[in-house]
Amino acid sequence: MTIRLLIVDDDPLVRAGLTFMLGGADDIEIVGEAADGAGVAQLALEVRPDVVLMDIRMPHVDGLTATETLRARPDAPDVIVLTTFHADEQVLRALRAGAAGFVLKDTPPAEIVAAVRRVAQGDPVLSPAVLRQLMTQVSGGASAPGDRAARARERVALLAEREREVAVAVGRGHSNAEISARLYLSVPTVKTHVSRVLAKLGLNNRVQIALLVHDAGLLDGPDGDVG
C-alpha cells in the first residue's frame, strides 16, 4: 500500500526537508504541502491524504484548529502533530481533537518514517511509556474542569465493568500484554475490549481513551486501582 501524505508547516525549509526525507520511502507518496492551516481542509479534500503531518504553531490558522476541522469530518485523514515540545497544553488539545500522536521536529528521520507507517496502519504514535509520560507531564495530576469531568463520567458510564477496567488500564499507559496480565484476560480479549470502548465512546485511538478516563477522575487512585 502506498501511503498518501500531506505535509503542513509554515517553514519552507522544514517542508523541503520532510519532503526529501519522507518522499524517499518506497511506500510514501507526498501528495501535497501547505504553509498554513487555513487551506488544509480544502487541500485534503482535493488530494485525499491518508496521513497529515501537521505543525502545531503556524502564524494564521494553527495546526490545532486545522486538526479539529479535519478530524470532525467523515473519513478524516489521520493526523500526526509536529512539535518542538514533548508535552504541553497544545499537544494535549491536538490529541483530544483526534490526532494519532505527535513527533518532535528533531526526531531522527527513520523514526518519522516509521511513525507515518504506524499511523497509516491504525496504530497511534505513542508508546505506552510515552503515554504515561504525557499523562504525568501534561495533566500534572490536575482534575478536569467540572463540566468536562461531568461529560467524561457520563460517557464512561456507558461502559460495562470489564470495559471500564480496560479503559482505566489504557489510561495508565499499560500495553495490551500488561493489561492481559493484570486483569487475567487473553491479549485478543483485551484487544476486543479496547475496540468496544472506542466504538461505544466514539473515540479514535487509545490516547483519547486515556484522556477521557483522566477527565472522569478514574486515574486518581494507586496503580492497579480501577476507581
N, C-alpha and C positions, 0 to 999 in steps of 0.2 A: 504494500500500500504506500502510495506517495502522500506525504503529509503536506497539506497546503497551509502555508504560514504567512501571516500578516505581521509586519514589524511597525510599531508605533513609538517614536522617540523624537523629541524636538531637536536633538543634537545630530547634525548630518554626519559627523564623524562616527558617532555611535551606531547610527543606522548602517553606514557603509561597512563598519567592522562586523556587525552582526550579519549583514547580508553576505559578506565574503565568507564568514565562518560557517554559517548555517547552510548557505547555498552550496557548499562543497559536499554536504552529505548526500548520498545517493537517493535517500528516501524522503528528502525535504525539498519542497519547491516554494520559493519566495514568490507569492502571488501579488504582493503589494506592499507599499510603505506609506506612512503618514507621519507628518511632523507635529500634529496636534490632535487632541481628542475630538475636536469639532466635527471632522468629516469621517470619523471612524465608522459610525453606524451605517452611513450610506455606502462607504467603500466596502464594508463587509458584505453588504447585500450584492454588490457588483462582483466581487472576486471570490466570495464563498470560502473563506478560510476554515480550516479545521481547528487551528490554534492561532491565538493572537498573543504576541509578545508585547506587553504594554508598559511603557514607562509611567510611573506614578506622577511625577512632578513635571507638568508642562504649563506654559505661560497662560494659555487661554482657557481651553477646556481640559481639565486634568484627567489623568488616567483612571481615577476613581469614578468620576462621573461617566466617563466613556464605558467603563466596565459595567456599571449599574445599568446603563442603557442597553448594552449588548446582551447581558445575561437575562434581562427581562423579556427578551424575545423568544418565541418558539424556535427550536432548532438552533439555539445560540452556539457560537463557537466557544471552545474552551479558552480561558484567559490565564496567562502566566504574567504576574506582575514583576516588573523590573524595578529594583530599588537599590539605594545605597545604604539602607539601614536594615539590620537584622530583624527588628521588631519595633513597630511604633503604631500609633493610632491609625495612620493612613493604611498601613498594611492590614490591620485588623478590619477596617472598613471594606477594603477590597475583598478580603476573604468572606466577610458577611454577604457581600454582593454576589458571591458565587465564583470568584477566582479560584482556580485549581491549585494555587500555591504561588510562591514567589522565589525569584532567584536574585542574587546580588549581582551588581554590574561587574564586579571583579571576580565572578565565578569563572573557573577555568573553562575554556571553550568546549572541551569534551563533555563537561557536566551540563552545560546549557543544552547541547545537542541531546544528551540523554534525557533531560527534563522535558524537552519538546516531545520526544518519543513516548515518554511515560504518560504524559497528559493525553496525547493522541490515542493511547490505549485505554484511557479511562482511569488512570491512577493519579491521585494528587501528588504534587511536587513538594510534599512534606513528609519526611520520615517520621515514625513515632517519636524519635528523640527530638527532632526539630519541633514537632507539635508540642511536646512537653515544655520545651524552652519557650515557645511562643506563648503558651497559656500562662507560664510563670512571669515572663518579662512584660508582655503587653497587658495582660489582665491584672497582674500585680496583686491578685487576691481580692481586688475590689469588687463589690457587688454591682450588678447591673442596675440602672435606673429603674424605679418602681414599675413604670408602665411596660418597659421591655421585659422585666423579670416576670411580671404577671402574664404577659403574652407567651413567654417561653414556658412557664409552668402549665398553661392551658394546652400548649402543643404537646408537651411531654406526657400529659395525662392521656393522650390518645394511644400511648404505647402499652402493650402487655408487659407484665412484670419482667419477664426474661429479656424482652427487647429493651426495656429501660435499663436493666443491669448492663447489657452490652453497650448501650449508648453511653452510660457513665464511664465504662471501661475505655471506650474510644476517647472520651473526653479527657481521660487521664493519660492519653498518649500511648496506650498499650497496643501492640500489634495483634493480629488475629491469633497468632500462636500463643501469645501471652494471655489473651482473653480465654482461649481454649483451656489453658492450664488452670487459670484462676476460677473459672465458672464450671469446670468439668464438662465441657462441650467439645465435640469434634470441630476441627477447623472449618469443614464445609458447613456445619450448622451455624458457626459464628458468622460466616460469610452470608448465609441466608438471613440471619437476624439483622445484620448490617443493611442488607438490601431492603428488607422490610421497613426498617427505621427510616431510611432515605425516602422510600415511597410514601409512607404514612405522613411524614413531616414535610414532604415537598422540598427536600434538600438535594444538593448536587454532589456532595462529597463528605468524607469523614471530618474534614476541617469544620464544616458547618455544623455537624453533629456536636463536635467538641464545644464550639462557641455557644450553641443552644443550651447544652446541659450546664455550661458555666453560668449563662444568664439565668437559668432556672434555679441556681443555687445548689446544684447537686454535687458539686466538687468540693464543698466546704469541709466535709468530714475527712478522716485519715484515709490513706490509700488502702483500697480494699473495701471501704465502706461505701455502699451504693446509695447512701442517702436515706 
